Amino acid sequence: MRSEILVLGGGPAGLAAAIGARRSGAEVRLVERYGFLGGTATSGIYGSLCGFYTSGPQQIQVVKGIADEMLQLLRSRDSLLGPVRSDPMVVLLYDHQTLKLVLDHMVLDAGVELMLHSTVTGVKREGEEIKSVVVSTKSGPIELEGEIFVDATGDADVTALANVPYEKDVNTMQPGSMMFKISNVETEEVIPLILSGELRELIKEANDSKEYKIPREDGNLIPLPHQGEFVVGFSRVSVDGTDVYSLTKAELEGRRQVEECLRFLKERVPGFKNAYISEIALQVGIRESRRVRGEYVLTEKDVLSGAKFDDAVACCAWPIERHLRDTRSTDIRTLEGDEWYQIPYRCCLPLGVKNLLVAGRCISTTPEAQASTRVIAPSMAVGEACGIAAAMCVREKLSPRELNVQELQKELRDRGAFL
Ligand SMILES: Cc1cc2nc3c(=O)[nH]c(=O)nc-3n(C[C@H](O)[C@H](O)[C@H](O)COP(=O)(O)OP(=O)(O)OC[C@H]3O[C@@H](n4cnc5c(N)ncnc54)[C@H](O)[C@@H]3O)c2cc1C
């Protein structure tokens, strides 16, 4: 089977890439291992969409385009709230199940060929070019050929299978978390505890008493658009998301933490007496794994100084939010006021291969910068840019490295992207 563009991974980055490429007139196939789209934004149970707004008083929206269309569709289904301040950041609150429905519409309306239940397990490469990927499916292995490939697997699986350089440090990488949704909560009793900081005091007291072990003392409860529902973000699990043995251990430990957090909430926090678990994340959430080594490596300084680039293709204002291994806290460093930084096209161009683009949480960054670029809004903005770039390359018979970035930027702006 052949397509002009193959997008591998149907998370926020991949689906924006596929829609962007298709709207530019290319034939696009989007390949996803699960039976639905959205990646961790739908499977992880997060409750908040991060990275759309600056953190200062003006709350400037710095990600628009396809990501903004998604917001409007969620809002039209009463499944989006905000922007709201979750100090020091600004987020939107959403219903992740409705998001699954919205994303089906967006991808199908654009005319993308969708292949669900298909996991990329092999890459065929000749010299500096990828010729095809092999996907494992219930129908057996299937080979998919393409001209341009976009790796949006989060873990840079395609990059790794193609023997393209990447970085991964299991000793420093951010821990994952097992998120869950809790329902039948007395919302009016709980919101003041969150706003006053009393919830964190209660977690600390519980841990100090030695009767409970809550992994994150700065953990959060995120109210969902539907009454009485919250996402619980108290878990922290050391995990290498590219190692099946580590993943197995992490799933079990994550669910053990879910039970412990539920016990704490019901026994120690007002408003949770009659609450119950209504959903546990499909899998343990992976914040960081492989980071592709690209033409440019975005740094902590770039993020915090609000760096701007001639070849910028996306903007982001999310702070460095680095979850720390073996601790109960998180390193959060915000940009000044309403400042934002830009993400250069070069971060999507892996070294040593001609026809591969990378989008989402595995683009070329340092670990500190990744702790900012990894969230949903910038992943979508970079994805859209990669998709449009891929389509322009097909049209003009160029490799992504040869593309005129000013033309890409013009097309992005014409489509409503914030640059
Ligand atoms: C615990 C946790 C909480 C978070 N909370 C928030 C939050 O509140 N707000 C926010 O904005 N961000 C949050 N994030 C970050 C954010 O969700 C992700 O980093 C973001 O979704 C990255 O998008 P992505 O498309 O790069 O990757 P992903 O969302 O991981 O999507 C990758 C997609 O590729 C598919 N895939 C993977 N491998 C293959 C393969 N080999 N073949 C085929 N398909 C494959 C996956 O199934 C998935 O659909 C959180 C992350 C974690 C771990």
The ligand as a Tripos MOL2 file, in Angstrom:
@<TRIPOS>MOLECULE
LIG
   53    58     1     0     0
SMALL
NO_CHARGES

@<TRIPOS>ATOM
      1 C1          0.8230   11.9100   33.3610 C.3       1 LIG1
      2 C2          0.8070   12.9650   32.3060 C.ar      1 LIG1
      3 C3         -0.0200   14.0590   32.4550 C.ar      1 LIG1
      4 C4         -0.0790   15.0150   31.4530 C.ar      1 LIG1
      5 N1         -0.9410   16.0530   31.6130 N.ar      1 LIG1
      6 C5         -1.0920   16.9150   30.6040 C.ar      1 LIG1
      7 C6         -2.0740   17.9320   30.6980 C.ar      1 LIG1
      8 O1         -2.8120   18.0290   31.6840 O.2       1 LIG1
      9 N2         -2.2000   18.7860   29.6510 N.ar      1 LIG1
     10 C7         -1.3890   18.7180   28.5390 C.ar      1 LIG1
     11 O2         -1.5420   19.5340   27.6320 O.2       1 LIG1
     12 N3         -0.4510   17.7770   28.4460 N.ar      1 LIG1
     13 C8         -0.2860   16.8580   29.4280 C.ar      1 LIG1
     14 N4          0.6380   15.8690   29.3160 N.ar      1 LIG1
     15 C9          1.5050   15.8270   28.1210 C.3       1 LIG1
     16 C10         0.8070   15.4310   26.8400 C.3       1 LIG1
     17 O3         -0.3420   14.6710   27.0250 O.3       1 LIG1
     18 C11         1.6430   14.6720   25.8210 C.3       1 LIG1
     19 O4          2.9840   14.8690   25.9750 O.3       1 LIG1
     20 C12         1.1680   15.0360   24.4310 C.3       1 LIG1
     21 O5         -0.0420   14.3660   24.2480 O.3       1 LIG1
     22 C13         2.1860   14.6810   23.3730 C.3       1 LIG1
     23 O6          1.5480   14.4490   22.1430 O.3       1 LIG1
     24 P1          2.1830   13.4550   21.0940 P.3       1 LIG1
     25 O7          1.2280   13.4090   19.9650 O.co2     1 LIG1
     26 O8          3.5880   13.8140   20.8500 O.co2     1 LIG1
     27 O9          2.2640   12.0350   21.8280 O.3       1 LIG1
     28 P2          1.1520   11.0550   22.3690 P.3       1 LIG1
     29 O10         0.0210   11.7730   22.9640 O.co2     1 LIG1
     30 O11         1.8980   10.0870   23.2180 O.co2     1 LIG1
     31 O12         0.6380   10.3210   21.0640 O.3       1 LIG1
     32 C14         1.4070    9.3460   20.3950 C.3       1 LIG1
     33 C15         0.4540    8.4510   19.6140 C.3       1 LIG1
     34 O13         1.1860    7.5150   18.8740 O.3       1 LIG1
     35 C16         0.6780    6.2050   19.0710 C.3       1 LIG1
     36 N5          1.7930    5.2850   18.9280 N.ar      1 LIG1
     37 C17         2.8550    5.1400   19.7430 C.ar      1 LIG1
     38 N6          3.7100    4.2250   19.2570 N.ar      1 LIG1
     39 C18         3.1740    3.7900   18.0980 C.ar      1 LIG1
     40 C19         3.5940    2.8520   17.1270 C.ar      1 LIG1
     41 N7          4.7560    2.1830   17.2460 N.pl3     1 LIG1
     42 N8          2.7890    2.6320   16.0570 N.ar      1 LIG1
     43 C20         1.6020    3.2840   15.9070 C.ar      1 LIG1
     44 N9          1.1600    4.2070   16.8120 N.ar      1 LIG1
     45 C21         1.9520    4.4610   17.8840 C.ar      1 LIG1
     46 C22         0.0990    6.2360   20.4690 C.3       1 LIG1
     47 O14        -0.8700    5.2470   20.6780 O.3       1 LIG1
     48 C23        -0.4720    7.6590   20.5220 C.3       1 LIG1
     49 O15        -1.7700    7.7200   20.0240 O.3       1 LIG1
     50 C24         0.7360   14.8950   30.2970 C.ar      1 LIG1
     51 C25         1.5650   13.7790   30.1440 C.ar      1 LIG1
     52 C26         1.6010   12.8230   31.1250 C.ar      1 LIG1
     53 C27         2.4460   11.6220   30.9160 C.3       1 LIG1
@<TRIPOS>BOND
     1     1     2 1
     2     2     3 ar
     3     2    52 ar
     4     3     4 ar
     5     4     5 ar
     6     4    50 ar
     7     5     6 ar
     8     6     7 ar
     9     6    13 1
    10     7     8 2
    11     7     9 ar
    12     9    10 ar
    13    10    11 2
    14    10    12 ar
    15    12    13 ar
    16    13    14 ar
    17    14    15 1
    18    14    50 ar
    19    15    16 1
    20    16    17 1
    21    16    18 1
    22    18    19 1
    23    18    20 1
    24    20    21 1
    25    20    22 1
    26    22    23 1
    27    23    24 1
    28    24    25 2
    29    24    26 1
    30    24    27 1
    31    27    28 1
    32    28    29 2
    33    28    30 1
    34    28    31 1
    35    31    32 1
    36    32    33 1
    37    33    34 1
    38    33    48 1
    39    34    35 1
    40    35    36 1
    41    35    46 1
    42    36    37 ar
    43    36    45 ar
    44    37    38 ar
    45    38    39 ar
    46    39    40 ar
    47    39    45 ar
    48    40    41 1
    49    40    42 ar
    50    42    43 ar
    51    43    44 ar
    52    44    45 ar
    53    46    47 1
    54    46    48 1
    55    48    49 1
    56    50    51 ar
    57    51    52 ar
    58    52    53 1
@<TRIPOS>SUBSTRUCTURE
     1 LIG1         1 GROUP 0 **** ****
